Protein backbone atom coordinates (compact mmCIF):
# COMPACT_ATOMS: atom_id res chain seq x y z
CA UNK A 1 0.00 0.00 0.00
CA UNK A 2 1.38 3.40 -0.91
CA UNK A 3 2.28 5.99 1.70
CA UNK A 4 -0.46 8.30 0.41
CA UNK A 5 -3.14 5.61 0.82
CA UNK A 6 -1.92 4.83 4.32
CA UNK A 7 -1.99 8.53 5.27
CA UNK A 8 -5.54 8.96 3.94
CA UNK A 9 -6.70 5.81 5.75
CA UNK A 10 -5.17 6.97 9.05
CA UNK A 11 -6.75 10.40 8.62
CA UNK A 12 -10.18 8.84 8.09
CA UNK A 13 -9.71 6.61 11.16
CA UNK A 14 -8.70 9.60 13.33
CA UNK A 15 -11.65 11.70 12.12
CA UNK A 16 -14.14 8.90 12.74
CA UNK A 17 -12.69 8.23 16.22
CA UNK A 18 -12.88 11.88 17.28
CA UNK A 19 -15.95 13.16 19.07
CA UNK A 20 -17.83 16.26 17.95
CA UNK A 21 -17.76 18.90 20.69
CA UNK A 22 -20.10 21.76 21.50
CA UNK A 23 -18.80 25.14 20.34
CA UNK A 24 -19.89 28.77 20.63
CA UNK A 25 -19.03 31.39 18.03
CA UNK A 26 -17.23 34.46 19.33
CA UNK A 27 -20.00 36.79 18.24
CA UNK A 28 -20.07 39.21 15.35
CA UNK A 29 -16.28 39.27 14.92
CA UNK A 30 -16.29 36.08 12.87
CA UNK A 31 -15.45 36.26 9.20
CA UNK A 32 -15.96 32.52 8.78
CA UNK A 33 -18.14 29.55 9.55
CA UNK A 34 -17.02 26.77 11.88
CA UNK A 35 -18.85 23.70 10.58
CA UNK A 36 -17.75 21.20 13.22
CA UNK A 37 -15.10 20.81 15.93
CA UNK A 38 -13.72 17.53 17.25
CA UNK A 39 -11.46 16.45 20.10
CA UNK A 40 -9.98 12.99 20.30
CA UNK A 41 -10.37 11.31 22.67
CA UNK A 42 -13.48 12.88 24.23
CA UNK A 43 -16.20 10.44 25.25
CA UNK A 44 -17.63 13.26 27.42
CA UNK A 45 -18.80 15.05 24.26
CA UNK A 46 -21.67 12.58 23.90
CA UNK A 47 -23.11 14.05 27.12
CA UNK A 48 -22.26 17.67 26.11
CA UNK A 49 -19.61 17.92 28.84
CA UNK A 50 -16.10 19.39 28.78
CA UNK A 51 -13.51 17.05 27.26
CA UNK A 52 -11.03 15.62 29.76
CA UNK A 53 -7.58 16.51 28.43
CA UNK A 54 -4.51 15.08 30.15
CA UNK A 55 -1.57 17.30 31.04
CA UNK A 56 0.74 14.30 31.38
CA UNK A 57 1.96 14.30 27.80
CA UNK A 58 -0.88 12.08 26.57
CA UNK A 59 -1.85 13.45 23.21
CA UNK A 60 -5.28 14.93 22.55
CA UNK A 61 -6.03 16.12 19.06
CA UNK A 62 -8.30 19.01 18.15
CA UNK A 63 -9.61 19.50 14.64
CA UNK A 64 -12.24 21.70 13.14
CA UNK A 65 -13.75 22.30 9.73
CA UNK A 66 -14.12 25.91 8.68
CA UNK A 67 -14.72 28.10 5.67
CA UNK A 68 -13.73 31.74 5.51
CA UNK A 69 -15.52 34.68 3.93
CA UNK A 70 -12.15 35.95 2.68
CA UNK A 71 -9.02 34.94 0.79
CA UNK A 72 -5.71 35.02 2.67
CA UNK A 73 -2.15 33.97 1.84
CA UNK A 74 -1.54 32.83 5.45
CA UNK A 75 -3.29 32.49 8.80
CA UNK A 76 -2.09 33.03 12.35
CA UNK A 77 -3.47 30.60 14.96
CA UNK A 78 -4.29 31.50 18.52
CA UNK A 79 -5.39 29.60 21.60
CA UNK A 80 -6.38 31.31 24.84
CA UNK A 81 -8.16 30.69 28.11
CA UNK A 82 -11.36 32.68 27.69
CA UNK A 83 -11.48 33.71 31.34
CA UNK A 84 -14.29 36.26 30.93
CA UNK A 85 -15.96 38.38 28.27
CA UNK A 86 -13.22 40.98 28.74
CA UNK A 87 -10.19 38.80 29.47
CA UNK A 88 -8.38 36.17 27.38
CA UNK A 89 -5.09 34.66 28.56
CA UNK A 90 -3.17 33.45 25.48
CA UNK A 91 -1.16 30.25 25.39
CA UNK A 92 2.18 31.78 24.38
CA UNK A 93 3.91 28.46 23.66
CA UNK A 94 1.52 27.59 20.83
CA UNK A 95 2.82 27.45 17.27
CA UNK A 96 1.14 30.44 15.59
CA UNK A 97 1.80 29.31 12.01
CA UNK A 98 -1.63 27.91 11.12
CA UNK A 99 -0.42 26.93 7.64
CA UNK A 100 1.41 24.00 9.27
CA UNK A 101 -1.96 22.62 10.35
CA UNK A 102 -4.25 23.59 7.46
CA UNK A 103 -3.92 24.46 3.77
CA UNK A 104 -2.66 27.87 2.70
CA UNK A 105 -3.43 30.06 0.85
CA UNK A 106 -6.99 30.17 2.18
CA UNK A 107 -9.74 30.54 -0.42
CA UNK A 108 -13.09 32.13 0.47
CA UNK A 109 -16.04 29.75 0.85
CA UNK A 110 -13.87 26.64 0.62
CA UNK A 111 -14.20 24.21 3.54
CA UNK A 112 -10.93 23.05 5.03
CA UNK A 113 -9.71 21.42 8.23
CA UNK A 114 -7.35 22.72 10.91
CA UNK A 115 -5.81 19.84 12.93
CA UNK A 116 -3.36 20.07 15.85
CA UNK A 117 -2.38 18.25 19.03
CA UNK A 118 -3.63 20.27 21.99
CA UNK A 119 -0.45 21.88 23.37
CA UNK A 120 -0.73 21.34 27.13
CA UNK A 121 2.10 21.37 29.62
CA UNK A 122 2.38 19.60 32.97
CA UNK A 123 2.35 23.05 34.61
CA UNK A 124 -1.33 23.64 33.70
CA UNK A 125 -3.53 23.60 36.81
CA UNK A 126 -6.26 20.98 36.80
CA UNK A 127 -9.38 22.99 36.08
CA UNK A 128 -12.23 23.38 33.58
CA UNK A 129 -11.41 26.02 30.98
CA UNK A 130 -13.35 27.78 28.25
CA UNK A 131 -10.76 27.89 25.48
CA UNK A 132 -10.84 30.27 22.53
CA UNK A 133 -9.44 29.17 19.17
CA UNK A 134 -8.71 31.83 16.56
CA UNK A 135 -7.44 31.98 13.00
CA UNK A 136 -6.44 35.46 11.88
CA UNK A 137 -5.66 36.72 8.39
CA UNK A 138 -2.88 39.30 7.83
CA UNK A 139 -5.66 41.83 7.08
CA UNK A 140 -7.20 41.26 10.53
CA UNK A 141 -10.19 39.13 9.53
CA UNK A 142 -10.86 36.59 12.24
CA UNK A 143 -12.34 33.13 12.67
CA UNK A 144 -13.12 32.36 16.28
CA UNK A 145 -14.99 29.97 18.58
CA UNK A 146 -14.88 28.70 22.16
CA UNK A 147 -15.29 25.25 23.67
CA UNK A 148 -14.67 23.75 27.08
CA UNK A 149 -11.95 21.36 28.23
CA UNK A 150 -11.16 19.92 31.63
CA UNK A 151 -7.45 19.54 32.35
CA UNK A 152 -6.85 16.32 34.28
CA UNK A 153 -3.86 14.43 35.61
ABEGO torsion letter per residue (X at the ends): XBAAAAAAAAAAAAAAABBBBBBBBAEAABABBBABBBBOBBAAAAAGBBBBBBAAGBBBBBBBBBBBABBBABBBBBBBBBABAABBBBBAABBABAAAABBOBBBBGBBBBBBBBBBBBAABBBBBBBBBBBBBBAAGBBBBBBBBBBBBX
